Amino acid sequence: MKDTALKSILDVDRMIHEPARLAILTVLSAAEQVEFLFLLKVTGLSKGNLSAQAQKLEAAGYVETTKGFRGRVPVTSFRITPAGRKALAAYHTQMRAFLPKQPSK
Amino acid sequence: MDSDRLTHMQDVTRRYGKYRPCGAGLGVLWGGFLLGALALMLLEWAWHEYGVHATASQTLWRFLRDTRLTPPGWLQLAAVISPFVAWLGLVLIQQWVDGRFGAVTLDATSECPPWRPRGPQWLPPVMVVVLACALGGVMVWDGQAFSRGVLALLAIAAWTLVWGRASRDRLTLLVMFAVSVPSLYVIASTDPDANFTAGNLLIFATYLLLMIVLIVQGLTRFRGFLRVSAELSTLRPVEE
């Protein structure tokens, strides 16, 4: 039983388990498309860290990036991919399995 | 990272995406201002014509019903450019709002709560195009094949394809609908065989009423936007 639990913990998707990336994917899962500026405000990450984490998620195929302009200002937008959504759901399922069951009243 | 915090972040994102469109509701004020200004211009012109040409026993309504009036050039111009200026203003207001916290676009299916009847998003722009074509047809039928008025109606119909495709927010589309339709009737009243002026006053009154309802919705949306913006500023940063 312990071995199974340990294996489950080791199987956790490390790409999502990191708090910053988990926060980014969670925010993206609530919308169709989110701009960099909003992600910055809602997560409170620094620009450099947010950029780096988003690149990692993009490299993993969990996030798609679109670059455009608002007037003359460059704007970067992100959207979660179906693979990212699936991985996030699997991560939540795994995490719930680790939690001790609530005693019934 | 605790799940409550993640849920809260999702909730803030959804609410922000819900309240953000139509310049966080402020776009409605812009649309209302334009429609109100156009209505005032129409009323001022009608009142002036009434003062100059009416007989002593004629009421304003009777005068407008019985007299063939053609709107002056400045009123026609104001009517033609209203939908263009309205949309450009909405875009600028939206850009200003998005410049503060960024844009969030929600899935089309999540924008409307399940208990509220969903109207098709294409209906307001399609109604404007149909009306423009119908009024243009009436003008051509009356023997003014492709007069300036018909071309203006077609220009507004073509512009509808731009704003109708660019937004799927119900409030934005209804604001553009409420600004565009009265403009169509002002332009159609340049048809010398028609006598639209009295009817136009009723049409403007109807659309101003619609705009008041939209302004209430816009202000409610703006209040929600202010709340969620304040919440965004107080969120704790994620551990790096």
Interface residues (C-beta under 8 A of the other chain):
Chain A: P19 A20 L22 A23 T26 V27 S29 A30 A31 E32 Q33 V34 E35 F36 L37 F38 L39 L40 K41 V42 T43 G44 L45 S46 N49 R70 G71 V73 V75 S77
Chain B: M1 L6 M9 Q10 D11 V12 T13 R14 Y16 G17 Q95 D98 G99 F101 G102 A103 V104 T105 L106 D107 A108 L232 S233 L235 R236 P237 V238 E239 E240
